[in-house]
Amino acid sequence: MVKRRLLAGLILGLVLAGPLLANPPTTAIIGTPPQPGWSLLSTQQKIFLAPLADDWDQMENIRRKKWLGIAERFPQMSAEDQQRVQQRMREWASLSPEKRAKIRDSYKEFRQLPREKRQAVRQKWESFSNLSDDEKQRIRQGGKLTKTVAPSDEAPAISPATGRSTTTITETGKHAAPTSTEIAKP
């Protein structure tokens, strides 16, 4: 009698636990569902995504989904934003897969920085973006140039042309007066 009750309890437990065993909780990341291949895109999507045409069918689903989301918002963007997005897309498409992976890794590292350090990087990028094309090219080639950065605790020099505050720091880290190119920058 005891064995029958024990056996019945065990069977009842297995029956009740069956659904739990069939669908165990998972911590696995659910993949992005398949996204359409290039041939299945609408004409409007193909026009917008044209710089990515060669890479589209080899692209991961999550990347396709991201680009399709941008393509969906594209008609509502201003003409300036549309031009900017397409230019960046062309630049991205021209990069090698290794360079793209390196950029993605750098971005992941950037996102993990403390908020203050991310802000400092943004300020340095903004300063770099405000340089002339010649100055940017010299920096890229490793030339020694003074760099425009956000001021620390000292009073900033104000550029009359832009109204932006700038402070230059030489390669040794010493503050210097704004250069004539900084003052004349639009």
Wavefront OBJ file of the C-alpha trace (Angstrom):
o trace
v 0.000 0.000 0.000
v 2.781 2.430 0.887
v 4.622 1.521 -2.288
v 1.509 2.230 -4.368
v 1.054 5.664 -2.786
v 4.732 6.453 -3.256
v 4.559 5.352 -6.893
v 1.334 7.341 -7.456
v 2.927 10.437 -5.881
v 6.009 10.048 -8.047
v 3.908 9.695 -11.216
v 1.760 12.684 -10.225
v 4.910 14.737 -9.569
v 6.338 13.861 -12.977
v 3.057 14.687 -14.704
v 2.887 18.072 -12.988
v 6.582 18.775 -13.561
v 6.408 17.746 -17.229
v 5.685 21.217 -18.591
v 8.488 22.665 -16.497
v 10.942 20.080 -17.761
v 9.799 20.534 -21.352
v 10.376 24.322 -21.301
v 13.270 24.999 -18.946
v 14.070 28.664 -18.342
v 16.830 29.843 -20.583
v 19.387 32.584 -20.338
v 20.313 32.221 -23.986
v 19.913 35.286 -26.140
v 17.136 34.852 -28.647
v 18.474 35.477 -32.123
v 17.061 38.050 -34.473
v 14.565 36.453 -36.843
v 15.672 36.140 -40.454
v 15.581 39.414 -42.354
v 14.857 39.703 -46.083
v 17.603 39.181 -48.620
v 18.488 41.948 -51.073
v 16.171 40.592 -53.758
v 13.190 40.783 -51.366
v 13.669 44.447 -50.411
v 11.288 47.079 -51.740
v 12.501 49.477 -54.412
v 12.567 52.319 -51.877
v 14.663 50.239 -49.456
v 17.063 49.281 -52.250
v 17.519 52.928 -53.222
v 18.290 53.972 -49.664
v 20.432 50.924 -48.844
v 22.285 50.908 -52.196
v 25.743 51.454 -50.601
v 25.246 48.164 -48.725
v 24.043 46.128 -51.728
v 27.271 44.127 -52.150
v 27.366 43.123 -48.469
v 23.634 42.754 -47.766
v 23.193 39.025 -48.299
v 26.245 38.191 -46.142
v 25.209 40.584 -43.372
v 24.045 39.245 -39.998
v 20.295 39.451 -39.353
v 20.721 41.909 -36.487
v 22.657 44.290 -38.767
v 20.057 43.983 -41.535
v 17.333 44.736 -39.000
v 19.190 47.861 -37.842
v 19.591 49.150 -41.400
v 15.973 48.362 -42.258
v 14.913 50.413 -39.221
v 16.975 53.349 -40.465
v 15.536 52.909 -43.971
v 12.036 53.048 -42.492
v 12.798 56.395 -40.802
v 14.656 57.787 -43.826
v 11.669 59.474 -45.560
v 10.895 61.491 -42.406
v 14.492 62.787 -42.111
v 15.491 66.243 -43.273
v 17.391 66.426 -46.565
v 20.563 67.259 -44.624
v 20.148 64.234 -42.348
v 19.405 61.978 -45.324
v 22.594 63.119 -47.019
v 24.622 62.648 -43.819
v 23.262 59.133 -43.229
v 23.933 58.046 -46.809
v 27.478 59.468 -46.693
v 28.201 57.561 -43.486
v 26.688 54.439 -44.999
v 29.001 54.745 -48.025
v 31.993 55.208 -45.720
v 30.939 52.183 -43.644
v 30.427 50.040 -46.751
v 33.919 50.915 -47.986
v 35.551 49.575 -44.794
v 36.957 46.072 -44.619
v 35.174 43.575 -42.345
v 38.195 43.678 -40.018
v 38.026 47.467 -39.737
v 34.272 47.313 -39.056
v 34.838 44.731 -36.312
v 37.535 46.933 -34.782
v 35.190 49.931 -34.798
v 32.395 47.878 -33.203
v 34.790 46.687 -30.486
v 35.941 50.258 -29.853
v 32.332 51.371 -29.540
v 31.584 48.582 -27.055
v 34.604 49.662 -24.997
v 33.460 53.284 -25.191
v 29.983 52.349 -23.915
v 31.556 50.627 -20.902
v 33.525 53.720 -19.852
v 32.268 55.733 -16.889
v 30.002 58.613 -17.879
v 32.647 61.273 -17.184
v 35.211 59.589 -19.420
v 32.660 59.169 -22.221
v 31.939 62.898 -21.971
v 35.671 63.698 -22.148
v 36.023 61.544 -25.273
v 33.025 63.297 -26.838
v 34.589 66.692 -26.119
v 37.876 65.629 -27.697
v 35.998 64.304 -30.725
v 34.080 67.577 -31.009
v 37.366 69.493 -30.900
v 38.841 67.251 -33.582
v 35.725 67.638 -35.725
v 36.095 71.424 -35.615
v 39.631 71.321 -37.061
v 40.266 72.089 -40.708
v 40.671 69.154 -43.077
v 44.415 69.869 -43.371
v 44.881 69.818 -39.593
v 42.891 66.578 -39.311
v 45.034 64.968 -42.007
v 48.273 66.030 -40.256
v 47.033 64.527 -37.007
v 46.045 61.287 -38.749
v 49.520 61.076 -40.252
v 51.066 61.491 -36.810
v 52.161 65.082 -37.230
v 52.864 67.133 -34.131
v 50.116 69.687 -33.877
v 48.552 71.582 -31.048
v 45.185 70.135 -30.199
v 42.025 72.009 -29.382
v 40.323 70.545 -26.327
v 37.668 71.540 -23.871
v 39.036 73.789 -21.136
v 39.717 72.456 -17.684
v 39.495 74.854 -14.742
v 41.079 77.809 -16.508
v 39.134 80.548 -18.229
v 38.531 79.616 -21.850
v 39.597 81.639 -24.845
v 36.564 82.605 -26.905
v 36.786 82.405 -30.656
v 35.101 85.548 -32.032
v 34.197 83.800 -35.270
v 32.328 80.931 -33.648
v 31.603 82.096 -30.148
v 32.862 78.703 -28.968
v 35.258 78.432 -26.101
v 38.559 76.785 -26.944
v 41.774 76.142 -25.148
v 44.752 74.631 -26.882
v 47.104 72.210 -25.275
v 50.470 71.482 -26.795
v 51.891 67.979 -27.044
v 53.557 68.551 -23.655
v 50.201 69.283 -22.062
v 50.826 73.031 -21.513
v 48.039 75.508 -22.231
v 48.723 77.891 -25.089
v 46.986 80.873 -26.592
v 44.530 80.147 -29.392
v 46.151 80.015 -32.801
v 45.106 82.284 -35.628
v 43.419 79.339 -37.351
v 41.286 78.735 -34.277
v 40.239 82.367 -34.108
v 39.498 82.542 -37.829
v 37.560 79.251 -37.926
v 33.892 79.690 -38.913
l 1 2 3 4 5 6 7 8 9 10 11 12 13 14 15 16 17 18 19 20 21 22 23 24 25 26 27 28 29 30 31 32 33 34 35 36 37 38 39 40 41 42 43 44 45 46 47 48 49 50 51 52 53 54 55 56 57 58 59 60 61 62 63 64 65 66 67 68 69 70 71 72 73 74 75 76 77 78 79 80 81 82 83 84 85 86 87 88 89 90 91 92 93 94 95 96 97 98 99 100 101 102 103 104 105 106 107 108 109 110 111 112 113 114 115 116 117 118 119 120 121 122 123 124 125 126 127 128 129 130 131 132 133 134 135 136 137 138 139 140 141 142 143 144 145 146 147 148 149 150 151 152 153 154 155 156 157 158 159 160 161 162 163 164 165 166 167 168 169 170 171 172 173 174 175 176 177 178 179 180 181 182 183 184 185 186
